[in-house]
Amino acid sequence: MTDNKPTPPPQYAVWFFVAATFVFAMPVTLFRGSAELWVTIVSVSVGMLLVVLGSVQLGREVRARQAGPPPEH
């Protein structure tokens, strides 16, 4: 017996959020809380960019799951 359920789209959004978590934590772990201001600003900027990209990707994944399988001919 084979199940003809379509395969769900790959889930990449979670990796954007995991990467953002590591980027946000990097100045604290590498510099033990005494990072220079520019390092903190760059870290927060890159982390926020990853959060925005993850949110966009999450929206795509949710829409793809709600759309259902493509019509078969």
DAVEN-V19742 format. One record per residue. N is the residue number from 1. OMEGA is omega in degrees with one decimal (none if undefined). D_CENTER is the distance of its C-alpha to the mean C-alpha in Angstrom with 1 decimal. Layout:
N/OMEGA/D_CENTER
N/OMEGA/D_CENTER
This chain:
1/176.1/36.1
2/178.9/32.9
3/-176.6/30.3
4/177.4/29.4
5/178.5/26.1
6/178.0/23.6
7/180.0/20.6
8/178.3/17.4
9/-179.4/14.8
10/-177.9/12.3
11/-179.3/9.1
12/-174.8/6.2
13/-177.9/3.5
14/-179.1/4.4
15/174.7/4.4
16/-179.3/2.2
17/176.4/3.9
18/178.8/6.5
19/178.6/7.1
20/178.4/7.5
21/179.0/9.8
22/179.6/11.7
23/177.7/12.2
24/-176.9/13.5
25/-173.8/15.8
26/-178.6/17.0
27/-179.3/19.9
28/-176.2/21.2
29/-177.5/21.3
30/-174.9/22.6
31/178.3/25.0
32/174.5/25.9
33/-177.9/25.3
34/179.1/27.5
35/176.5/25.3
36/-175.8/26.7
37/-177.1/25.6
38/178.2/24.2
39/178.8/21.9
40/179.8/20.6
41/179.1/20.2
42/-179.7/18.3
43/179.8/16.0
44/179.5/15.4
45/179.9/15.0
46/178.1/12.4
47/178.4/10.4
48/176.2/10.8
49/178.5/10.0
50/177.3/6.5
51/179.1/6.4
52/178.8/8.2
53/177.2/6.4
54/178.5/3.4
55/177.2/6.8
56/179.1/8.6
57/177.8/6.9
58/176.5/7.4
59/177.4/10.8
60/-177.7/11.6
61/179.5/11.1
62/178.0/13.2
63/179.6/15.7
64/178.2/16.1
65/-179.7/16.9
66/-178.3/19.2
67/179.7/21.0
68/-177.3/22.2
69/177.0/23.6
70/-179.4/25.2
71/178.2/28.9
72/-178.1/31.2
73/none/34.4
